[in-house]
Amino acid sequence: MRAVVVSHLYADPANRAKLRALAGLGVTVTALVPDRWTTSEGVSQSTGAGDDAGVQVTPIPVSGRATDPARLQWSGASLRRAINDFQPNLVHVEEEPWSQPAALGLRTARRLGVPGVLSTAESLPRSYTLGQRFRRERNLRLAAGVIGSNNLALALAIKRRPTVPHLSLPNLGVTPPALSPRVAHTGLSIGFVGRLVPERGLDLLFRSCVGLAGKWTLMVVGTGPSQEELEGLAQRLGIAARITWAGALPRAAVDQIWPQLDCVVLPSRTTQRWVMTVGRAAIHAMAHGVAVVGTDSGALRELVGNGGRIVPEEDVPALTAALQELYADRSLSERLGAAGRRRVMEEFSDAALAGKMLAFWRTLIPATA
């Protein structure tokens, strides 16, 4: 099988493990990506062309801000030429249905007479410009298959075409590492990983911790506009001495923190404009064998499964009770962590995602491809 994948995600080599796994399964993969991208630290990078462990990476000229990759304008001539030259059996666009590259990729697939697959992560209804609405509806009609990064995103995408072949699958997985020895400590070691904004719900975690009986500590990884307000709240609640503010950390540094934790808490709250769509912190925590306690915001319930505890949004007493349960039964966090790690390996590892994606692709193209 020969497949073209169009996505800004794969400009970053760190995100290509799923594509490399597809190549390992015998797929000839070309990734069409923007010719520039921005790291999580805000550093601008040029995208290198060539082979990456079996994945052919082809940069496409783009215009617009690399810090807003979903709204980049791709060179239509370059993208069409790259797809035509490769002669794929299938074109998969991992961009939102309203986007310009989604339209370019699906139209080119149609001209070639091959299936076009569309991925979407948008999990809440939103307002579109007239052009975006037209493009979204047209692209969803053109798509031979649709993948949602979670069940909410999938339901929105196939609302008008419920019979189109579809699948719920995150765009990015993880490669579960070898487990590091747990760092010895007393009490309950709690972690929070995420941007410090109201929708991430760190204030709810603070209020929940106030009611905990016993010794506990909290490591906060992340920064954001709400930090000063949250630091003040911690002072007023009398828990500031138990909190370590680690700031924003690169992925390698966060990996060093997981063995220090008994659980990671993701107390997200849904708003009119935001819902937890991906839950990368949950997946990484589970991959490292760390139990997850989260709210039922967006994708968290379907991600966590038996790897943790899910409580209602905004329910401080329920969150306190979940943490108290982990404190009272010290082996529970180990059992949940082990279950979560198994779940990641089976459902959300790069190898698992590649296998599921390939199986879905095969339902859309002739068996001889």
HELIX and SHEET records of a PDB file:
HELIX    1   1 HIS A    8  ALA A   11  5                                   4    
HELIX    2   2 PRO A   13  ASN A   15  5                                   3    
HELIX    3   3 ALA A   17  GLY A   24  1                                   8    
HELIX    4   4 PRO A   69  ARG A   71  5                                   3    
HELIX    5   5 GLY A   76  PHE A   86  1                                  11    
HELIX    6   6 GLN A  100  LEU A  112  1                                  13    
HELIX    7   7 LEU A  130  LEU A  142  1                                  13    
HELIX    8   8 ASN A  151  ALA A  157  1                                   7    
HELIX    9   9 PRO A  198  ARG A  200  5                                   3    
HELIX   10  10 LEU A  202  VAL A  210  1                                   9    
HELIX   11  11 GLN A  227  LEU A  237  1                                  11    
HELIX   12  12 ALA A  240  ARG A  242  5                                   3    
HELIX   13  13 ARG A  251  ILE A  257  1                                   7    
HELIX   14  14 TRP A  258  GLN A  260  5                                   3    
HELIX   15  15 ARG A  280  ALA A  287  1                                   8    
HELIX   16  16 LEU A  300  VAL A  304  1                                   5    
HELIX   17  17 GLY A  305  GLY A  307  5                                   3    
HELIX   18  18 VAL A  316  ALA A  328  1                                  13    
HELIX   19  19 ARG A  330  ARG A  343  1                                  14    
HELIX   20  20 VAL A  344  PHE A  348  3                                   5    
HELIX   21  21 ASP A  350  ARG A  362  1                                  13    
SHEET    1   A 8 GLY A  50  ASP A  52  0                                        
SHEET    2   A 8 VAL A  55  ILE A  60 -1                                        
SHEET    3   A 8 THR A  28  PRO A  34  1                                        
SHEET    4   A 8 ARG A   2  VAL A   6  1                                        
SHEET    5   A 8 LEU A  90  VAL A  93  1                                        
SHEET    6   A 8 GLY A 116  THR A 120  1                                        
SHEET    7   A 8 GLY A 145  GLY A 148  1                                        
SHEET    8   A 8 HIS A 166  SER A 168  1                                        
SHEET    1   B 2 ARG A  36  THR A  38  0                                        
SHEET    2   B 2 SER A  44  SER A  46 -1                                        
SHEET    1   C 2 VAL A  62  SER A  63  0                                        
SHEET    2   C 2 GLN A  73  TRP A  74 -1                                        
SHEET    1   D 6 ILE A 243  GLY A 247  0                                        
SHEET    2   D 6 TRP A 216  VAL A 221  1                                        
SHEET    3   D 6 LEU A 188  VAL A 193  1                                        
SHEET    4   D 6 CYS A 263  LEU A 266  1                                        
SHEET    5   D 6 ALA A 291  THR A 295  1                                        
SHEET    6   D 6 GLY A 308  VAL A 311  1                                        
END                                                                             
